[in-house]
């Protein structure tokens, strides 16, 4: 549950996932100030993105890591992405990254879209690996790069 609740007559509680904080009306100088402090606390603790384990995201057959959820920190900002491990036609190991966004731009819709694109790419790669034909990285590069955003 996320948001502000009023569990008793002496204060309010802010919740963000597993985190919570209580704001006493007496300590903060009234209901409005306690509510403002709770709102500030919520803004300081952004919604955490949906996390799916690599085991759950990996295909049922195939080789390598499959699909992996990644969190990287660059200049103090956490960035989220799904990465697909595969091999190019020459046999070299490669990774294709489908970016979700940063801690400031993350949305569940962007995460679902990135995860769907990563799964589609991995399935196309598995199809190529088993049946041959055209490697997904060769012809549909525009299709995959368009889904990365």
Rosetta blueprint (number, residue, H / E / L):
1 X L
2 X E
3 X E
4 X E
5 X E
6 X E
7 X E
8 X E
9 X L
10 X L
11 X E
12 X E
13 X E
14 X E
15 X E
16 X E
17 X L
18 X L
19 X E
20 X E
21 X E
22 X E
23 X E
24 X E
25 X H
26 X H
27 X H
28 X H
29 X L
30 X L
31 X H
32 X H
33 X H
34 X H
35 X H
36 X H
37 X H
38 X H
39 X H
40 X H
41 X H
42 X H
43 X H
44 X H
45 X L
46 X L
47 X L
48 X L
49 X L
50 X L
51 X L
52 X L
53 X L
54 X H
55 X H
56 X H
57 X H
58 X L
59 X L
60 X L
61 X L
62 X L
63 X L
64 X L
65 X L
66 X L
67 X E
68 X E
69 X E
70 X E
71 X E
72 X E
73 X E
74 X E
75 X L
76 X L
77 X E
78 X E
79 X E
80 X E
81 X E
82 X E
83 X E
84 X E
85 X E
86 X E
87 X E
88 X L
89 X L
90 X L
91 X L
92 X L
93 X E
94 X E
95 X E
96 X E
97 X E
98 X E
99 X E
100 X E
101 X E
102 X E
103 X L
104 X L
105 X L
106 X L
107 X L
108 X H
109 X H
110 X H
111 X H
112 X H
113 X H
114 X H
115 X H
116 X H
117 X H
118 X H
119 X H
120 X H
121 X H
122 X H
123 X H
124 X H
125 X H
126 X H
127 X H
128 X H
129 X H
130 X H
131 X H
132 X L
133 X L
134 X L
135 X L
136 X H
137 X H
138 X H
139 X H
140 X L
141 X H
142 X H
143 X H
144 X H
145 X H
146 X H
147 X H
148 X L
149 X L
